[in-house]
Amino acid sequence: MDRVSGCLSCDRNELTDRPVREQILVTEFWRLAHAFGTPIPGWLVLPPLRHRTVRVRITQRIRTGLRSHASG
């Protein structure tokens, strides 16, 4: 399942002209973005680029990709 209509993350992922706050970092699997509508300034979220309905295990490949961006 790659996209679900009406899902905020899926709808935002589909935009081709996302503002910088919506794409601080984009990898093969995730998009780092500033959360909005929260009481915590600077809150970041990491929505997946594919729709998920359940929590999934993060594979070694995904972890390595996130780690390389976080440290570099």
N, C-alpha and C positions, 0 to 999 in steps of 0.2 A: 504494500500500500504506500504510494508515494505522495499523494495529495488528497486532502479532504476539504471540500467546499465548506466555508463557514468556520474553519479552524484558523484562529488568529496567526499562529506560527506558519501554517501552510500559505495563507494569504500573503503574509509579509515576505515569505521566501520567494514567492512568484514575482514580486515587484522587480522591475529592471532598473528603477531609479531610486532605490532606497537611500535615505540620508545616511551620512557617515555614522551616526549613532546606532544605526541598525546593522552595520557591517564593520564593526571595529576590526574583526578578524573573521575571515571566511575560509574554512578548510573543506576538504572533501566530504566531511560528515556533519559539521557544526557551523553555526554562525554566532559569534559573540556580539551581543548588543546591549545597549543601555536599556534597562527596564523603565517603563513610564507608568505613572499612576500609582507609585509606591511611596510610602512615607520615608524611605531611606534614600537620601541623595547618593547618586553614583552607583546604585545597585546594578549589577550586570547579570544577564541571563545567557544561557548557552542552548538555544533551541536547535534541535536536529534539523537537517535539511530534508529528511523523509518523515512523513507522519508516523507517529508512534501512539499506540493506544494502551500499551503496557510498558512498565519499566523494563529496560533491556540491559543485559550485561554489556559492559564496554570491553570490546576485544583488545588484545594486545596492540594490534595495528592502530586502532583509534587512540588508545592511551599514548602510544609513541608519538603520534601526530600532535596530540594536544600538548604533550610534554615538550616537544621540540619548539613549539611556538611560545610556550610559557617561559622557557629558559632563554630564548634567543632574542 
